[in-house]
Amino acid sequence: MDFSMIWALVIMGGLGVLFGAGLAVASRVFAIRRDSRVAQIEAVLPGANCGACGAPGCGGFAEGVVEGKYLVNGCTVGGSEVARKVAEIMGTEAGDTVSAVAVVRCRGDVNACPDRAVYQGIHDCRAAVLIDNGAKGCTYGCLGYGTCVTACPFEAMRMGPDGLPVVIESLCTGCGECVRACPRDIMELMPRDQKVFIACKSQDFGKAVKAVCSVGCIGCGLCANPKTVRNEVITMDGKLPRIHYEKVEHSWEDLKLAVVKCPTRSFGVRGGVPEESPEEEPVSEEPAR
């Protein structure tokens, strides 16, 4: 073997050892010390990696809690039990944890709100809305292709026979994946301790709403009338009423008159209307907005 080749191999080998040793030293000198609490917090999280907390997965949430970016009760999937464990690791109090549940803010099924055209494309709401804003009669209503159902990582939703998604509340964790998947913002999270919500998203005037949907909100304002609800629990936000849940003390008692006075039945009631609800008062006229 050529002597020069031997020297080249020796030199290359020596350089390899030298660089390897340098990298080993550098890895120790410049290593980022990871707070042990991060691993502890990650271990008590549900591992859904849903992003509902605002972090990119459970690992990101654990790091964010230690860094002070996220609250210890920020994991909606884990609820109060996980919040308590995370708080113990951080040496603090969990505070009040408000559990959320998904609701479908549309009652315009295939009977109440027929399609205005025949759609033959991809069976996905995000695809359907790209074609002339969808075939639904109401351009604000649920398209009915179940994109939210597919997006749910907990199988807490299914499509009903009337063309609207149904939330299985016992399985819903309030992760918000269905909310992010819906191109029409039909899905929404609400406090689990509340029963009543506005089941309409239309921003049209009353006459236009009635032309396409029999259960759409016409913006008459009866529900927001001080004689119907106290303390401005419901106010009008443009053409739609808005429920201020922070003012609601007794979910059904505070809002039941608004539900039964609504001339178009545009409210949603989780679990159905209680049997002891008051009789509906006749409405002589439906003011158009």
Residue pairs with C-beta under 8 A, 6 or more apart in sequence:
35 66
37 62
37 66
37 89
37 90
38 59
38 62
38 63
38 66
39 62
40 89
41 61
41 62
41 65
41 66
41 86
41 89
41 90
42 58
42 59
42 62
44 78
44 82
44 85
44 86
44 89
45 58
45 61
45 62
45 75
45 78
45 82
45 86
46 58
46 75
46 77
46 78
46 82
46 173
47 58
48 58
48 77
48 153
48 154
48 173
48 175
49 57
49 58
50 77
50 153
50 173
50 175
50 176
50 177
51 57
51 175
51 176
51 177
52 75
52 76
52 77
52 173
52 174
52 175
52 176
52 177
53 61
53 64
53 70
53 74
53 75
53 76
54 70
54 74
55 61
55 63
55 64
55 69
55 70
58 75
61 70
61 74
61 75
64 70
65 71
65 72
65 74
65 86
65 90
66 90
71 95
72 83
72 86
72 87
72 90
72 92
72 94
72 95
73 80
73 83
73 86
73 87
73 94
73 95
73 96
73 97
75 82
75 83
75 86
76 99
76 100
76 173
76 174
76 175
76 176
77 173
77 174
77 175
78 86
79 97
79 99
79 173
80 94
80 97
80 99
83 94
83 95
83 97
84 94
86 94
87 93
87 94
87 95
98 191
98 192
98 193
99 174
99 191
99 192
99 193
100 174
100 176
100 189
100 190
100 191
100 192
101 167
101 169
101 172
101 174
101 189
101 190
101 191
101 192
101 270
102 156
102 157
102 167
102 172
102 174
102 176
102 178
102 179
102 187
102 188
102 189
103 167
103 187
103 188
103 189
103 190
103 197
103 199
103 268
103 270
104 142
104 164
104 165
104 166
104 167
104 186
104 187
104 199
104 268
105 185
105 186
105 187
105 188
105 197
105 198
105 199
105 200
105 201
105 268
106 141
106 142
106 164
106 186
106 199
106 200
106 201
107 164
107 199
107 200
107 215
107 265
107 266
107 268
108 136
108 137
108 138
108 141
108 142
108 164
108 200
108 213
108 215
108 216
109 160
109 162
109 163
109 164
110 144
110 162
110 163
111 162
112 213
112 214
112 215
113 136
113 137
113 138
113 141
113 212
113 213
113 214
113 215
113 216
114 137
115 135
115 136
115 137
116 135
116 136
116 137
116 212
117 132
117 135
118 135
119 128
119 131
119 134
119 135
121 127
121 128
121 131
122 128
123 145
123 146
124 145
124 147
125 134
125 143
125 144
125 145
125 146
125 147
125 148
125 181
125 182
125 183
125 184
126 147
126 181
126 183
128 134
128 135
128 143
128 145
129 143
129 183
129 184
133 139
134 143
134 184
135 143
136 142
136 143
136 144
137 212
137 213
138 202
138 209
138 212
138 213
138 216
140 184
140 200
140 201
140 202
140 203
140 204
141 184
141 186
141 201
141 202
141 213
141 216
142 163
142 164
142 165
142 184
142 186
143 183
143 184
144 159
144 163
144 164
146 159
146 165
147 181
147 182
147 183
148 157
148 165
148 178
148 181
148 182
148 186
148 187
149 157
149 158
149 159
149 165
149 178
150 181
151 177
151 178
151 180
151 181
152 177
152 178
153 175
153 177
154 171
154 172
154 173
154 175
155 168
155 171
156 167
156 168
156 169
156 171
156 172
156 173
157 165
157 166
157 167
157 168
157 172
157 178
158 165
158 166
158 168
159 165
159 166
160 166
165 178
165 187
169 270
174 189
174 192
176 189
178 187
179 185
179 187
179 188
179 189
181 187
184 201
185 201
186 201
188 197
190 197
190 245
191 245
193 251
194 243
194 245
194 248
194 251
194 270
195 251
195 252
195 255
195 269
195 270
195 271
196 243
196 251
196 252
196 255
196 256
196 258
196 259
196 267
196 268
196 269
196 270
197 243
197 267
197 268
197 270
198 217
198 240
198 241
198 242
198 243
198 266
198 267
198 268
199 215
199 266
199 267
199 268
200 215
200 216
200 217
200 240
200 266
201 240
202 209
202 213
202 216
202 217
202 239
202 240
203 238
203 239
203 240
204 216
204 239
205 218
205 219
205 239
205 288
205 289
206 218
206 219
206 220
206 286
206 287
206 288
206 289
207 288
209 216
209 217
209 218
209 219
209 264
210 216
210 218
210 264
214 264
215 264
215 265
215 266
216 264
216 266
217 239
217 240
217 241
217 262
217 264
217 266
218 263
218 264
218 266
218 286
218 287
218 288
218 289
219 236
219 239
219 240
219 241
219 288
219 289
220 263
220 286
220 287
220 288
220 289
221 236
221 241
221 287
221 289
222 228
222 258
222 261
222 262
222 263
222 283
223 229
223 234
223 241
223 258
223 259
223 261
223 262
223 267
224 232
224 234
224 235
224 236
224 241
224 258
226 232
228 234
228 257
228 258
228 261
229 254
229 255
229 257
229 258
230 254
231 247
232 244
232 247
233 243
233 244
233 247
233 248
233 254
233 255
234 241
234 242
234 243
234 244
234 255
234 258
235 241
235 242
235 244
236 242
239 289
241 258
243 255
248 254
248 255
252 269
252 274
252 277
255 267
256 274
256 277
256 278
257 278
258 267
259 267
259 269
259 273
259 277
260 277
260 278
260 279
260 280
260 281
261 280
261 281
261 283
263 283
263 286
264 286
